[in-house]
């Protein structure tokens, strides 16, 4: 069985609740905060951002809409400037000369030392064993 709402009903609350009027203590609190906020903005040099009490209360409640027009501030790092190449034609050369690389000689065991075998020291670290003493040393080694 599925659950459905009756026609015309919704799960969303579309009606905004009316706010209660502010008490005197709340008004005093907002007024004190507004003075501190405006003082802070004056210290930053933003006198045009200061608000009166009504605007500050709306700002705190999330209902504030600025009356100032936004202004474009140029980016100090130049990221808003589009780079365009000044020259339209870039000369190139067709006679490119290269040096042929020589092939490296393959490494081949010369046979000067007698290779007894290959030992694993730790995990997959394999080393050649040339005499009995090397084999004993590798066997005694710990990580």
C-alpha positions as CSV (number, residue, x, y, z in Angstrom):
1,X,0.0,0.0,0.0
2,X,1.4,3.4,-0.9
3,X,0.9,6.6,1.0
4,X,-0.5,9.5,-0.9
5,X,-1.7,13.0,0.1
6,X,-5.2,14.0,-0.7
7,X,-5.6,16.3,-3.7
8,X,-4.7,19.9,-2.8
9,X,-2.6,19.1,0.2
10,X,1.2,19.5,0.3
11,X,4.0,18.6,2.7
12,X,5.6,22.0,2.3
13,X,4.8,24.9,4.5
14,X,4.3,27.8,2.0
15,X,2.9,30.3,4.5
16,X,5.4,32.5,6.2
17,X,4.9,32.9,10.0
18,X,4.6,36.4,11.3
19,X,7.3,37.5,13.5
20,X,6.5,38.7,17.0
21,X,7.3,42.3,17.8
22,X,10.6,42.9,19.5
23,X,10.7,43.6,23.2
24,X,12.5,46.5,24.8
25,X,15.5,44.3,25.9
26,X,15.8,42.9,22.4
27,X,15.8,46.4,20.9
28,X,18.5,47.5,23.3
29,X,20.6,44.4,22.5
30,X,20.2,45.0,18.8
31,X,21.1,48.7,19.2
32,X,24.3,47.9,21.1
33,X,25.3,45.3,18.5
34,X,24.5,47.8,15.7
35,X,26.8,50.4,17.2
36,X,29.6,47.9,17.5
37,X,29.1,46.7,14.0
38,X,29.1,50.3,12.6
39,X,32.2,51.1,14.6
40,X,33.9,48.0,13.2
41,X,32.9,49.0,9.6
42,X,34.2,52.6,10.2
43,X,37.5,51.1,11.3
44,X,37.7,49.2,8.0
45,X,36.9,52.3,6.1
46,X,33.5,51.1,4.9
47,X,31.3,54.1,6.0
48,X,28.9,53.4,3.2
49,X,28.1,49.9,4.6
50,X,26.8,51.2,7.9
51,X,23.2,50.6,8.8
52,X,20.5,52.1,10.8
53,X,18.6,50.1,13.5
54,X,15.8,48.9,11.3
55,X,18.2,47.7,8.6
56,X,20.5,46.1,11.2
57,X,17.6,44.1,12.7
58,X,16.5,42.9,9.2
59,X,20.2,42.0,8.5
60,X,20.3,39.9,11.7
61,X,17.0,38.2,10.9
62,X,18.1,37.4,7.3
63,X,15.6,39.8,5.7
64,X,18.0,42.6,4.7
65,X,18.2,43.8,1.1
66,X,20.9,46.2,0.3
67,X,20.0,49.5,-1.3
68,X,23.5,50.1,-2.7
69,X,24.4,49.2,-6.2
70,X,27.2,46.7,-6.5
71,X,30.4,48.1,-7.9
72,X,33.0,46.3,-9.9
73,X,36.4,46.2,-8.2
74,X,39.4,45.4,-10.4
75,X,41.3,42.3,-9.4
76,X,44.7,43.3,-7.9
77,X,46.3,40.1,-9.4
78,X,45.1,40.7,-12.9
79,X,43.0,37.6,-13.2
80,X,40.2,39.6,-14.8
81,X,42.3,40.7,-17.7
82,X,42.2,38.5,-20.8
83,X,45.6,38.0,-22.5
84,X,45.6,38.4,-26.3
85,X,48.6,37.9,-28.5
86,X,49.8,41.1,-30.2
87,X,51.3,39.4,-33.3
88,X,49.1,37.5,-35.6
89,X,51.8,35.6,-37.5
90,X,54.5,33.6,-35.8
91,X,57.4,32.6,-38.0
92,X,58.5,28.9,-37.8
93,X,61.2,26.9,-39.5
94,X,60.9,23.8,-41.6
95,X,64.6,22.8,-41.5
96,X,64.7,21.1,-38.0
97,X,67.8,19.1,-37.5
98,X,68.1,16.4,-34.9
99,X,70.9,14.2,-33.6
100,X,70.3,10.5,-33.8
101,X,70.7,8.8,-30.5
102,X,72.9,5.7,-30.2
103,X,71.5,2.5,-28.8
104,X,72.8,1.6,-25.4
105,X,74.8,-1.6,-25.3
106,X,73.1,-4.6,-23.6
107,X,74.5,-5.6,-20.2
108,X,75.9,-9.1,-20.4
109,X,77.5,-11.1,-17.5
110,X,81.2,-11.3,-18.2
111,X,81.8,-14.4,-16.0
112,X,84.7,-13.0,-14.0
113,X,83.1,-13.9,-10.7
114,X,81.3,-17.2,-10.2
115,X,77.6,-16.6,-9.6
116,X,76.2,-19.1,-7.2
117,X,72.6,-17.9,-7.2
118,X,70.2,-15.1,-6.3
119,X,69.1,-14.4,-2.7
120,X,66.1,-12.4,-1.5
121,X,67.1,-10.1,1.3
122,X,63.8,-8.4,2.2
123,X,60.5,-8.8,0.4
124,X,61.4,-8.7,-3.3
125,X,64.9,-7.2,-3.0
126,X,66.9,-9.8,-4.9
127,X,70.7,-9.7,-4.7
128,X,73.4,-11.9,-6.5
129,X,75.3,-14.4,-4.4
130,X,78.9,-15.0,-5.5
131,X,80.4,-17.1,-2.6
132,X,79.4,-19.0,0.5
133,X,80.2,-16.1,2.8
134,X,77.7,-13.8,1.0
135,X,75.0,-16.4,1.3
136,X,75.7,-16.8,5.1
137,X,75.7,-13.0,5.6
138,X,72.4,-12.6,3.8
139,X,70.8,-15.4,5.7
140,X,71.8,-13.8,9.0
141,X,70.5,-10.3,8.0
142,X,67.3,-9.1,9.5
143,X,65.1,-6.4,8.0
